[in-house]
Amino acid sequence: MRCHRTRRKDADLVADAVTDAGLGLGLTAAARDWLVGAERAGRADQDYSAVLSHILHTATKGPQRCT
């Protein structure tokens, strides 16, 4: 099992390559942000369910949208 720290480093490499090429990958940046958030929350050595749990937990604390 690869830890989030390694996945985040992979995401950093992709983001750097995309930036160097003058391109943009918004979803890749969002996924990297989720991995960084999970890492900062102490979940770096857990599996993807920890990232999903982190996303759901932080989403419920974020700004509420009117629909």
Predicted model as a PDB file, atoms N, CA, C, CB and O in Angstrom, pLDDT in the B-factor column:
MODEL        1                                                                  
ATOM      1  N   MET A   1       0.847  -1.183   0.000  1.00 49.00           N  
ATOM      2  CA  MET A   1       0.000   0.000   0.000  1.00 49.00           C  
ATOM      3  C   MET A   1       0.884   1.235   0.000  1.00 49.00           C  
ATOM      4  CB  MET A   1      -0.959   0.004   1.219  1.00 49.00           C  
ATOM      5  O   MET A   1       1.824   1.330   0.789  1.00 49.00           O  
ATOM      6  N   ARG A   2       0.589   2.170  -0.873  1.00 53.00           N  
ATOM      7  CA  ARG A   2       1.329   3.428  -0.926  1.00 53.00           C  
ATOM      8  C   ARG A   2       0.668   4.421   0.007  1.00 53.00           C  
ATOM      9  CB  ARG A   2       1.392   3.988  -2.374  1.00 53.00           C  
ATOM     10  O   ARG A   2      -0.558   4.496   0.078  1.00 53.00           O  
ATOM     11  N   CYS A   3       1.467   5.168   0.709  1.00 59.00           N  
ATOM     12  CA  CYS A   3       0.901   6.155   1.624  1.00 59.00           C  
ATOM     13  C   CYS A   3       0.577   7.446   0.877  1.00 59.00           C  
ATOM     14  CB  CYS A   3       1.874   6.438   2.787  1.00 59.00           C  
ATOM     15  O   CYS A   3       1.049   7.670  -0.237  1.00 59.00           O  
ATOM     16  N   HIS A   4      -0.235   8.286   1.508  1.00 56.00           N  
ATOM     17  CA  HIS A   4      -0.643   9.552   0.889  1.00 56.00           C  
ATOM     18  C   HIS A   4       0.545  10.464   0.622  1.00 56.00           C  
ATOM     19  CB  HIS A   4      -1.648  10.271   1.776  1.00 56.00           C  
ATOM     20  O   HIS A   4       0.539  11.230  -0.342  1.00 56.00           O  
ATOM     21  N   ARG A   5       1.557  10.384   1.464  1.00 65.00           N  
ATOM     22  CA  ARG A   5       2.738  11.218   1.287  1.00 65.00           C  
ATOM     23  C   ARG A   5       3.348  10.941  -0.092  1.00 65.00           C  
ATOM     24  CB  ARG A   5       3.778  10.956   2.420  1.00 65.00           C  
ATOM     25  O   ARG A   5       3.731  11.872  -0.800  1.00 65.00           O  
ATOM     26  N   THR A   6       3.437   9.667  -0.468  1.00 70.00           N  
ATOM     27  CA  THR A   6       3.986   9.284  -1.766  1.00 70.00           C  
ATOM     28  C   THR A   6       3.051   9.716  -2.888  1.00 70.00           C  
ATOM     29  CB  THR A   6       4.226   7.765  -1.826  1.00 70.00           C  
ATOM     30  O   THR A   6       3.501  10.229  -3.913  1.00 70.00           O  
ATOM     31  N   ARG A   7       1.763   9.513  -2.698  1.00 73.00           N  
ATOM     32  CA  ARG A   7       0.792   9.935  -3.722  1.00 73.00           C  
ATOM     33  C   ARG A   7       0.818  11.441  -3.899  1.00 73.00           C  
ATOM     34  CB  ARG A   7      -0.629   9.476  -3.348  1.00 73.00           C  
ATOM     35  O   ARG A   7       0.697  11.941  -5.018  1.00 73.00           O  
ATOM     36  N   ARG A   8       0.977  12.172  -2.790  1.00 75.00           N  
ATOM     37  CA  ARG A   8       1.032  13.629  -2.872  1.00 75.00           C  
ATOM     38  C   ARG A   8       2.279  14.059  -3.630  1.00 75.00           C  
ATOM     39  CB  ARG A   8       1.012  14.260  -1.464  1.00 75.00           C  
ATOM     40  O   ARG A   8       2.222  15.006  -4.414  1.00 75.00           O  
ATOM     41  N   LYS A   9       3.401  13.385  -3.413  1.00 79.00           N  
ATOM     42  CA  LYS A   9       4.616  13.710  -4.156  1.00 79.00           C  
ATOM     43  C   LYS A   9       4.414  13.449  -5.645  1.00 79.00           C  
ATOM     44  CB  LYS A   9       5.812  12.895  -3.626  1.00 79.00           C  
ATOM     45  O   LYS A   9       4.880  14.222  -6.482  1.00 79.00           O  
ATOM     46  N   ASP A  10       3.721  12.363  -5.977  1.00 79.00           N  
ATOM     47  CA  ASP A  10       3.401  12.078  -7.383  1.00 79.00           C  
ATOM     48  C   ASP A  10       2.541  13.194  -7.963  1.00 79.00           C  
ATOM     49  CB  ASP A  10       2.674  10.714  -7.518  1.00 79.00           C  
ATOM     50  O   ASP A  10       2.769  13.650  -9.083  1.00 79.00           O  
ATOM     51  N   ALA A  11       1.553  13.627  -7.192  1.00 77.00           N  
ATOM     52  CA  ALA A  11       0.672  14.710  -7.647  1.00 77.00           C  
ATOM     53  C   ALA A  11       1.461  16.003  -7.831  1.00 77.00           C  
ATOM     54  CB  ALA A  11      -0.482  14.931  -6.644  1.00 77.00           C  
ATOM     55  O   ALA A  11       1.184  16.775  -8.749  1.00 77.00           O  
ATOM     56  N   ASP A  12       2.446  16.240  -6.960  1.00 80.00           N  
ATOM     57  CA  ASP A  12       3.310  17.423  -7.112  1.00 80.00           C  
ATOM     58  C   ASP A  12       4.093  17.362  -8.419  1.00 80.00           C  
ATOM     59  CB  ASP A  12       4.282  17.540  -5.922  1.00 80.00           C  
ATOM     60  O   ASP A  12       4.220  18.365  -9.121  1.00 80.00           O  
ATOM     61  N   LEU A  13       4.619  16.177  -8.745  1.00 85.00           N  
ATOM     62  CA  LEU A  13       5.379  16.015  -9.987  1.00 85.00           C  
ATOM     63  C   LEU A  13       4.502  16.275 -11.211  1.00 85.00           C  
ATOM     64  CB  LEU A  13       5.982  14.605 -10.063  1.00 85.00           C  
ATOM     65  O   LEU A  13       4.925  16.944 -12.153  1.00 85.00           O  
ATOM     66  N   VAL A  14       3.279  15.741 -11.192  1.00 82.00           N  
ATOM     67  CA  VAL A  14       2.345  15.963 -12.294  1.00 82.00           C  
ATOM     68  C   VAL A  14       2.011  17.452 -12.409  1.00 82.00           C  
ATOM     69  CB  VAL A  14       1.053  15.132 -12.092  1.00 82.00           C  
ATOM     70  O   VAL A  14       2.020  18.015 -13.504  1.00 82.00           O  
ATOM     71  N   ALA A  15       1.718  18.080 -11.272  1.00 81.00           N  
ATOM     72  CA  ALA A  15       1.369  19.511 -11.283  1.00 81.00           C  
ATOM     73  C   ALA A  15       2.526  20.349 -11.825  1.00 81.00           C  
ATOM     74  CB  ALA A  15       0.992  19.988  -9.862  1.00 81.00           C  
ATOM     75  O   ALA A  15       2.303  21.280 -12.599  1.00 81.00           O  
ATOM     76  N   ASP A  16       3.750  20.031 -11.429  1.00 85.00           N  
ATOM     77  CA  ASP A  16       4.919  20.769 -11.929  1.00 85.00           C  
ATOM     78  C   ASP A  16       5.084  20.588 -13.438  1.00 85.00           C  
ATOM     79  CB  ASP A  16       6.194  20.307 -11.204  1.00 85.00           C  
ATOM     80  O   ASP A  16       5.365  21.551 -14.151  1.00 85.00           O  
ATOM     81  N   ALA A  17       4.910  19.361 -13.925  1.00 87.00           N  
ATOM     82  CA  ALA A  17       5.040  19.088 -15.353  1.00 87.00           C  
ATOM     83  C   ALA A  17       3.966  19.821 -16.151  1.00 87.00           C  
ATOM     84  CB  ALA A  17       4.959  17.582 -15.617  1.00 87.00           C  
ATOM     85  O   ALA A  17       4.235  20.357 -17.226  1.00 87.00           O  
ATOM     86  N   VAL A  18       2.761  19.838 -15.621  1.00 83.00           N  
ATOM     87  CA  VAL A  18       1.653  20.515 -16.295  1.00 83.00           C  
ATOM     88  C   VAL A  18       1.921  22.016 -16.354  1.00 83.00           C  
ATOM     89  CB  VAL A  18       0.313  20.232 -15.573  1.00 83.00           C  
ATOM     90  O   VAL A  18       1.714  22.651 -17.388  1.00 83.00           O  
ATOM     91  N   THR A  19       2.380  22.575 -15.240  1.00 85.00           N  
ATOM     92  CA  THR A  19       2.687  24.008 -15.193  1.00 85.00           C  
ATOM     93  C   THR A  19       3.820  24.346 -16.165  1.00 85.00           C  
ATOM     94  CB  THR A  19       3.069  24.433 -13.755  1.00 85.00           C  
ATOM     95  O   THR A  19       3.742  25.330 -16.900  1.00 85.00           O  
ATOM     96  N   ASP A  20       4.873  23.523 -16.161  1.00 88.00           N  
ATOM     97  CA  ASP A  20       6.005  23.740 -17.070  1.00 88.00           C  
ATOM     98  C   ASP A  20       5.570  23.692 -18.529  1.00 88.00           C  
ATOM     99  CB  ASP A  20       7.094  22.697 -16.821  1.00 88.00           C  
ATOM    100  O   ASP A  20       6.142  24.387 -19.369  1.00 88.00           O  
ATOM    101  N   ALA A  21       4.564  22.878 -18.836  1.00 89.00           N  
ATOM    102  CA  ALA A  21       4.062  22.753 -20.203  1.00 89.00           C  
ATOM    103  C   ALA A  21       3.060  23.850 -20.556  1.00 89.00           C  
ATOM    104  CB  ALA A  21       3.418  21.394 -20.396  1.00 89.00           C  
ATOM    105  O   ALA A  21       2.595  23.931 -21.692  1.00 89.00           O  
ATOM    106  N   GLY A  22       2.732  24.689 -19.581  1.00 88.00           N  
ATOM    107  CA  GLY A  22       1.781  25.767 -19.829  1.00 88.00           C  
ATOM    108  C   GLY A  22       0.342  25.303 -19.903  1.00 88.00           C  
ATOM    109  O   GLY A  22      -0.500  25.969 -20.506  1.00 88.00           O  
ATOM    110  N   LEU A  23       0.057  24.168 -19.295  1.00 83.00           N  
ATOM    111  CA  LEU A  23      -1.289  23.615 -19.316  1.00 83.00           C  
ATOM    112  C   LEU A  23      -1.943  23.770 -17.950  1.00 83.00           C  
ATOM    113  CB  LEU A  23      -1.263  22.138 -19.735  1.00 83.00           C  
ATOM    114  O   LEU A  23      -1.311  24.236 -17.002  1.00 83.00           O  
ATOM    115  N   GLY A  24      -3.184  23.385 -17.855  1.00 77.00           N  
ATOM    116  CA  GLY A  24      -3.890  23.417 -16.589  1.00 77.00           C  
ATOM    117  C   GLY A  24      -4.723  22.164 -16.402  1.00 77.00           C  
ATOM    118  O   GLY A  24      -5.414  21.715 -17.316  1.00 77.00           O  
ATOM    119  N   LEU A  25      -4.647  21.613 -15.217  1.00 75.00           N  
ATOM    120  CA  LEU A  25      -5.455  20.441 -14.874  1.00 75.00           C  
ATOM    121  C   LEU A  25      -6.116  20.704 -13.530  1.00 75.00           C  
ATOM    122  CB  LEU A  25      -4.586  19.133 -14.832  1.00 75.00           C  
ATOM    123  O   LEU A  25      -5.592  20.301 -12.492  1.00 75.00           O  
ATOM    124  N   GLY A  26      -7.247  21.367 -13.540  1.00 73.00           N  
ATOM    125  CA  GLY A  26      -7.921  21.745 -12.303  1.00 73.00           C  
ATOM    126  C   GLY A  26      -8.241  20.583 -11.395  1.00 73.00           C  
ATOM    127  O   GLY A  26      -8.101  20.694 -10.177  1.00 73.00           O  
ATOM    128  N   LEU A  27      -8.662  19.483 -11.952  1.00 77.00           N  
ATOM    129  CA  LEU A  27      -9.016  18.324 -11.131  1.00 77.00           C  
ATOM    130  C   LEU A  27      -7.782  17.729 -10.462  1.00 77.00           C  
ATOM    131  CB  LEU A  27      -9.716  17.259 -11.983  1.00 77.00           C  
ATOM    132  O   LEU A  27      -7.853  17.272  -9.321  1.00 77.00           O  
ATOM    133  N   THR A  28      -6.658  17.732 -11.162  1.00 74.00           N  
ATOM    134  CA  THR A  28      -5.417  17.243 -10.560  1.00 74.00           C  
ATOM    135  C   THR A  28      -5.027  18.106  -9.374  1.00 74.00           C  
ATOM    136  CB  THR A  28      -4.283  17.220 -11.594  1.00 74.00           C  
ATOM    137  O   THR A  28      -4.602  17.590  -8.340  1.00 74.00           O  
ATOM    138  N   ALA A  29      -5.169  19.413  -9.518  1.00 75.00           N  
ATOM    139  CA  ALA A  29      -4.855  20.328  -8.411  1.00 75.00           C  
ATOM    140  C   ALA A  29      -5.784  20.083  -7.227  1.00 75.00           C  
ATOM    141  CB  ALA A  29      -4.964  21.795  -8.872  1.00 75.00           C  
ATOM    142  O   ALA A  29      -5.349  20.112  -6.076  1.00 75.00           O  
ATOM    143  N   ALA A  30      -7.049  19.843  -7.506  1.00 80.00           N  
ATOM    144  CA  ALA A  30      -8.005  19.561  -6.421  1.00 80.00           C  
ATOM    145  C   ALA A  30      -7.657  18.258  -5.715  1.00 80.00           C  
ATOM    146  CB  ALA A  30      -9.444  19.491  -6.970  1.00 80.00           C  
ATOM    147  O   ALA A  30      -7.702  18.189  -4.487  1.00 80.00           O  
ATOM    148  N   ALA A  31      -7.311  17.226  -6.475  1.00 79.00           N  
ATOM    149  CA  ALA A  31      -6.935  15.943  -5.873  1.00 79.00           C  
ATOM    150  C   ALA A  31      -5.683  16.100  -5.021  1.00 79.00           C  
ATOM    151  CB  ALA A  31      -6.706  14.877  -6.962  1.00 79.00           C  
ATOM    152  O   ALA A  31      -5.595  15.524  -3.936  1.00 79.00           O  
ATOM    153  N   ARG A  32      -4.714  16.875  -5.503  1.00 79.00           N  
ATOM    154  CA  ARG A  32      -3.507  17.135  -4.722  1.00 79.00           C  
ATOM    155  C   ARG A  32      -3.857  17.845  -3.428  1.00 79.00           C  
ATOM    156  CB  ARG A  32      -2.506  17.967  -5.531  1.00 79.00           C  
ATOM    157  O   ARG A  32      -3.325  17.503  -2.371  1.00 79.00           O  
ATOM    158  N   ASP A  33      -4.744  18.828  -3.495  1.00 83.00           N  
ATOM    159  CA  ASP A  33      -5.169  19.549  -2.285  1.00 83.00           C  
ATOM    160  C   ASP A  33      -5.821  18.608  -1.281  1.00 83.00           C  
ATOM    161  CB  ASP A  33      -6.144  20.679  -2.648  1.00 83.00           C  
ATOM    162  O   ASP A  33      -5.610  18.739  -0.075  1.00 83.00           O  
ATOM    163  N   TRP A  34      -6.607  17.667  -1.770  1.00 82.00           N  
ATOM    164  CA  TRP A  34      -7.242  16.699  -0.864  1.00 82.00           C  
ATOM    165  C   TRP A  34      -6.197  15.814  -0.195  1.00 82.00           C  
ATOM    166  CB  TRP A  34      -8.257  15.827  -1.628  1.00 82.00           C  
ATOM    167  O   TRP A  34      -6.293  15.517   0.996  1.00 82.00           O  
ATOM    168  N   LEU A  35      -5.190  15.392  -0.975  1.00 81.00           N  
ATOM    169  CA  LEU A  35      -4.121  14.566  -0.411  1.00 81.00           C  
ATOM    170  C   LEU A  35      -3.311  15.340   0.626  1.00 81.00           C  
ATOM    171  CB  LEU A  35      -3.199  14.058  -1.522  1.00 81.00           C  
ATOM    172  O   LEU A  35      -2.963  14.802   1.677  1.00 81.00           O  
ATOM    173  N   VAL A  36      -3.015  16.603   0.326  1.00 83.00           N  
ATOM    174  CA  VAL A  36      -2.286  17.451   1.284  1.00 83.00           C  
ATOM    175  C   VAL A  36      -3.113  17.629   2.552  1.00 83.00           C  
ATOM    176  CB  VAL A  36      -1.953  18.837   0.658  1.00 83.00           C  
ATOM    177  O   VAL A  36      -2.580  17.537   3.657  1.00 83.00           O  
ATOM    178  N   GLY A  37      -4.406  17.882   2.402  1.00 84.00           N  
ATOM    179  CA  GLY A  37      -5.278  18.050   3.566  1.00 84.00           C  
ATOM    180  C   GLY A  37      -5.322  16.807   4.432  1.00 84.00           C  
ATOM    181  O   GLY A  37      -5.269  16.891   5.659  1.00 84.00           O  
ATOM    182  N   ALA A  38      -5.421  15.647   3.787  1.00 83.00           N  
ATOM    183  CA  ALA A  38      -5.435  14.393   4.538  1.00 83.00           C  
ATOM    184  C   ALA A  38      -4.106  14.175   5.240  1.00 83.00           C  
ATOM    185  CB  ALA A  38      -5.744  13.211   3.611  1.00 83.00           C  
ATOM    186  O   ALA A  38      -4.065  13.705   6.377  1.00 83.00           O  
ATOM    187  N   GLU A  39      -3.016  14.520   4.556  1.00 84.00           N  
ATOM    188  CA  GLU A  39      -1.687  14.384   5.158  1.00 84.00           C  
ATOM    189  C   GLU A  39      -1.557  15.284   6.387  1.00 84.00           C  
ATOM    190  CB  GLU A  39      -0.589  14.726   4.129  1.00 84.00           C  
ATOM    191  O   GLU A  39      -1.073  14.852   7.433  1.00 84.00           O  
ATOM    192  N   ARG A  40      -1.988  16.522   6.251  1.00 87.00           N  
ATOM    193  CA  ARG A  40      -1.921  17.467   7.376  1.00 87.00           C  
ATOM    194  C   ARG A  40      -2.813  17.052   8.534  1.00 87.00           C  
ATOM    195  CB  ARG A  40      -2.311  18.859   6.913  1.00 87.00           C  
ATOM    196  O   ARG A  40      -2.547  17.395   9.686  1.00 87.00           O  
ATOM    197  N   ALA A  41      -3.866  16.318   8.226  1.00 86.00           N  
ATOM    198  CA  ALA A  41      -4.783  15.846   9.268  1.00 86.00           C  
ATOM    199  C   ALA A  41      -4.269  14.563   9.938  1.00 86.00           C  
ATOM    200  CB  ALA A  41      -6.177  15.601   8.671  1.00 86.00           C  
ATOM    201  O   ALA A  41      -4.974  13.953  10.741  1.00 86.00           O  
ATOM    202  N   GLY A  42      -3.044  14.163   9.604  1.00 86.00           N  
ATOM    203  CA  GLY A  42      -2.464  12.988  10.231  1.00 86.00           C  
ATOM    204  C   GLY A  42      -2.854  11.670   9.594  1.00 86.00           C  
ATOM    205  O   GLY A  42      -2.720  10.616  10.215  1.00 86.00           O  
ATOM    206  N   ARG A  43      -3.339  11.717   8.355  1.00 83.00           N  
ATOM    207  CA  ARG A  43      -3.810  10.498   7.690  1.00 83.00           C  
ATOM    208  C   ARG A  43      -2.881  10.054   6.563  1.00 83.00           C  
ATOM    209  CB  ARG A  43      -5.208  10.714   7.141  1.00 83.00           C  
ATOM    210  O   ARG A  43      -3.294   9.310   5.673  1.00 83.00           O  
ATOM    211  N   ALA A  44      -1.631  10.507   6.598  1.00 78.00           N  
ATOM    212  CA  ALA A  44      -0.694  10.246   5.495  1.00 78.00           C  
ATOM    213  C   ALA A  44      -0.410   8.769   5.273  1.00 78.00           C  
ATOM    214  CB  ALA A  44       0.599  10.959   5.752  1.00 78.00           C  
ATOM    215  O   ALA A  44      -0.111   8.372   4.147  1.00 78.00           O  
ATOM    216  N   ASP A  45      -0.492   7.954   6.298  1.00 80.00           N  
ATOM    217  CA  ASP A  45      -0.168   6.537   6.161  1.00 80.00           C  
ATOM    218  C   ASP A  45      -1.402   5.645   6.070  1.00 80.00           C  
ATOM    219  CB  ASP A  45       0.678   6.100   7.320  1.00 80.00           C  
ATOM    220  O   ASP A  45      -1.305   4.426   6.211  1.00 80.00           O  
ATOM    221  N   GLN A  46      -2.557   6.253   5.835  1.00 80.00           N  
ATOM    222  CA  GLN A  46      -3.799   5.486   5.716  1.00 80.00           C  
ATOM    223  C   GLN A  46      -4.183   5.351   4.247  1.00 80.00           C  
ATOM    224  CB  GLN A  46      -4.945   6.160   6.517  1.00 80.00           C  
ATOM    225  O   GLN A  46      -3.545   5.951   3.382  1.00 80.00           O  
ATOM    226  N   ASP A  47      -5.217   4.568   3.961  1.00 78.00           N  
ATOM    227  CA  ASP A  47      -5.612   4.339   2.577  1.00 78.00           C  
ATOM    228  C   ASP A  47      -6.577   5.427   2.084  1.00 78.00           C  
ATOM    229  CB  ASP A  47      -6.258   2.956   2.436  1.00 78.00           C  
ATOM    230  O   ASP A  47      -6.857   6.401   2.783  1.00 78.00           O  
ATOM    231  N   TYR A  48      -7.076   5.226   0.853  1.00 77.00           N  
ATOM    232  CA  TYR A  48      -7.928   6.247   0.241  1.00 77.00           C  
ATOM    233  C   TYR A  48      -9.227   6.499   1.003  1.00 77.00           C  
ATOM    234  CB  TYR A  48      -8.253   5.849  -1.167  1.00 77.00           C  
ATOM    235  O   TYR A  48      -9.806   7.579   0.888  1.00 77.00           O  
ATOM    236  N   SER A  49      -9.685   5.536   1.767  1.00 82.00           N  
ATOM    237  CA  SER A  49     -10.896   5.795   2.550  1.00 82.00           C  
ATOM    238  C   SER A  49     -10.647   6.922   3.548  1.00 82.00           C  
ATOM    239  CB  SER A  49     -11.354   4.514   3.290  1.00 82.00           C  
ATOM    240  O   SER A  49     -11.580   7.638   3.913  1.00 82.00           O  
ATOM    241  N   ALA A  50      -9.403   7.089   3.992  1.00 78.00           N  
ATOM    242  CA  ALA A  50      -9.068   8.190   4.893  1.00 78.00           C  
ATOM    243  C   ALA A  50      -9.168   9.527   4.167  1.00 78.00           C  
ATOM    244  CB  ALA A  50      -7.656   8.003   5.470  1.00 78.00           C  
ATOM    245  O   ALA A  50      -9.612  10.519   4.746  1.00 78.00           O  
ATOM    246  N   VAL A  51      -8.755   9.553   2.897  1.00 78.00           N  
ATOM    247  CA  VAL A  51      -8.897  10.788   2.113  1.00 78.00           C  
ATOM    248  C   VAL A  51     -10.370  11.125   1.939  1.00 78.00           C  
ATOM    249  CB  VAL A  51      -8.209  10.650   0.730  1.00 78.00           C  
ATOM    250  O   VAL A  51     -10.775  12.275   2.109  1.00 78.00           O  
ATOM    251  N   LEU A  52     -11.174  10.116   1.599  1.00 82.00           N  
ATOM    252  CA  LEU A  52     -12.611  10.354   1.428  1.00 82.00           C  
ATOM    253  C   LEU A  52     -13.252  10.831   2.726  1.00 82.00           C  
ATOM    254  CB  LEU A  52     -13.307   9.081   0.941  1.00 82.00           C  
ATOM    255  O   LEU A  52     -14.082  11.740   2.714  1.00 82.00           O  
ATOM    256  N   SER A  53     -12.874  10.228   3.829  1.00 84.00           N  
ATOM    257  CA  SER A  53     -13.382  10.660   5.128  1.00 84.00           C  
ATOM    258  C   SER A  53     -12.988  12.098   5.403  1.00 84.00           C  
ATOM    259  CB  SER A  53     -12.865   9.747   6.243  1.00 84.00           C  
ATOM    260  O   SER A  53     -13.796  12.882   5.901  1.00 84.00           O  
ATOM    261  N   HIS A  54     -11.749  12.451   5.082  1.00 81.00           N  
ATOM    262  CA  HIS A  54     -11.273  13.823   5.289  1.00 81.00           C  
ATOM    263  C   HIS A  54     -12.064  14.809   4.419  1.00 81.00           C  
ATOM    264  CB  HIS A  54      -9.761  13.923   4.972  1.00 81.00           C  
ATOM    265  O   HIS A  54     -12.464  15.873   4.891  1.00 81.00           O  
ATOM    266  N   ILE A  55     -12.284  14.455   3.161  1.00 81.00           N  
ATOM    267  CA  ILE A  55     -13.042  15.325   2.249  1.00 81.00           C  
ATOM    268  C   ILE A  55     -14.454  15.556   2.792  1.00 81.00           C  
ATOM    269  CB  ILE A  55     -13.107  14.704   0.823  1.00 81.00           C  
ATOM    270  O   ILE A  55     -14.922  16.693   2.851  1.00 81.00           O  
ATOM    271  N   LEU A  56     -15.121  14.489   3.181  1.00 86.00           N  
ATOM    272  CA  LEU A  56     -16.488  14.613   3.700  1.00 86.00           C  
ATOM    273  C   LEU A  56     -16.521  15.422   4.991  1.00 86.00           C  
ATOM    274  CB  LEU A  56     -17.095  13.230   3.939  1.00 86.00           C  
ATOM    275  O   LEU A  56     -17.418  16.241   5.193  1.00 86.00           O  
ATOM    276  N   HIS A  57     -15.550  15.193   5.856  1.00 84.00           N  
ATOM    277  CA  HIS A  57     -15.499  15.913   7.127  1.00 84.00           C  
ATOM    278  C   HIS A  57     -15.291  17.406   6.905  1.00 84.00           C  
ATOM    279  CB  HIS A  57     -14.383  15.355   8.011  1.00 84.00           C  
ATOM    280  O   HIS A  57     -15.974  18.225   7.521  1.00 84.00           O  
ATOM    281  N   THR A  58     -14.353  17.767   6.029  1.00 81.00           N  
ATOM    282  CA  THR A  58     -14.085  19.185   5.792  1.00 81.00           C  
ATOM    283  C   THR A  58     -15.195  19.845   4.977  1.00 81.00           C  
ATOM    284  CB  THR A  58     -12.749  19.353   5.076  1.00 81.00           C  
ATOM    285  O   THR A  58     -15.454  21.038   5.139  1.00 81.00           O  
ATOM    286  N   ALA A  59     -15.852  19.085   4.106  1.00 75.00           N  
ATOM    287  CA  ALA A  59     -16.937  19.653   3.297  1.00 75.00           C  
ATOM    288  C   ALA A  59     -18.120  20.051   4.168  1.00 75.00           C  
ATOM    289  CB  ALA A  59     -17.389  18.652   2.227  1.00 75.00           C  
ATOM    290  O   ALA A  59     -18.807  21.029   3.873  1.00 75.00           O  
ATOM    291  N   THR A  60     -18.359  19.311   5.219  1.00 70.00           N  
ATOM    292  CA  THR A  60     -19.489  19.644   6.076  1.00 70.00           C  
ATOM    293  C   THR A  60     -19.195  20.842   6.968  1.00 70.00           C  
ATOM    294  CB  THR A  60     -19.865  18.451   6.927  1.00 70.00           C  
ATOM    295  O   THR A  60     -20.108  21.426   7.552  1.00 70.00           O  
ATOM    296  N   LYS A  61     -17.916  21.210   7.073  1.00 65.00           N  
ATOM    297  CA  LYS A  61     -17.547  22.373   7.891  1.00 65.00           C  
ATOM    298  C   LYS A  61     -17.342  23.623   7.040  1.00 65.00           C  
ATOM    299  CB  LYS A  61     -16.276  22.077   8.685  1.00 65.00           C  
ATOM    300  O   LYS A  61     -17.179  24.718   7.579  1.00 65.00           O  
ATOM    301  N   GLY A  62     -17.349  23.472   5.737  1.00 55.00           N  
ATOM    302  CA  GLY A  62     -17.079  24.592   4.845  1.00 55.00           C  
ATOM    303  C   GLY A  62     -18.279  25.483   4.666  1.00 55.00           C  
ATOM    304  O   GLY A  62     -19.329  25.258   5.267  1.00 55.00           O  
ATOM    305  N   PRO A  63     -18.122  26.509   3.826  1.00 54.00           N  
ATOM    306  CA  PRO A  63     -19.234  27.422   3.569  1.00 54.00           C  
ATOM    307  C   PRO A  63     -20.410  26.691   2.946  1.00 54.00           C  
ATOM    308  CB  PRO A  63     -18.790  28.564   2.661  1.00 54.00           C  
ATOM    309  O   PRO A  63     -20.225  25.788   2.130  1.00 54.00           O  
ATOM    310  N   GLN A  64     -21.575  27.067   3.316  1.00 52.00           N  
ATOM    311  CA  GLN A  64     -22.787  26.454   2.774  1.00 52.00           C  
ATOM    312  C   GLN A  64     -23.232  27.212   1.533  1.00 52.00           C  
ATOM    313  CB  GLN A  64     -23.918  26.431   3.831  1.00 52.00           C  
ATOM    314  O   GLN A  64     -23.154  28.439   1.482  1.00 52.00           O  
ATOM    315  N   ARG A  65     -23.692  26.484   0.549  1.00 54.00           N  
ATOM    316  CA  ARG A  65     -24.175  27.097  -0.690  1.00 54.00           C  
ATOM    317  C   ARG A  65     -25.695  27.146  -0.678  1.00 54.00           C  
ATOM    318  CB  ARG A  65     -23.666  26.319  -1.929  1.00 54.00           C  
ATOM    319  O   ARG A  65     -26.365  26.261  -0.146  1.00 54.00           O  
ATOM    320  N   CYS A  66     -26.209  28.191  -1.272  1.00 51.00           N  
ATOM    321  CA  CYS A  66     -27.657  28.281  -1.457  1.00 51.00           C  
ATOM    322  C   CYS A  66     -28.002  27.589  -2.772  1.00 51.00           C  
ATOM    323  CB  CYS A  66     -28.150  29.780  -1.453  1.00 51.00           C  
ATOM    324  O   CYS A  66     -27.309  27.770  -3.773  1.00 51.00           O  
ATOM    325  N   THR A  67     -29.068  26.801  -2.768  1.00 51.00           N  
ATOM    326  CA  THR A  67     -29.465  26.123  -4.007  1.00 51.00           C  
ATOM    327  C   THR A  67     -30.799  26.613  -4.469  1.00 51.00           C  
ATOM    328  CB  THR A  67     -29.506  24.616  -3.821  1.00 51.00           C  
ATOM    329  O   THR A  67     -31.301  26.158  -5.497  1.00 51.00           O  
TER     330      THR A  67                                                      
ENDMDL                                                                          
END                                                                             
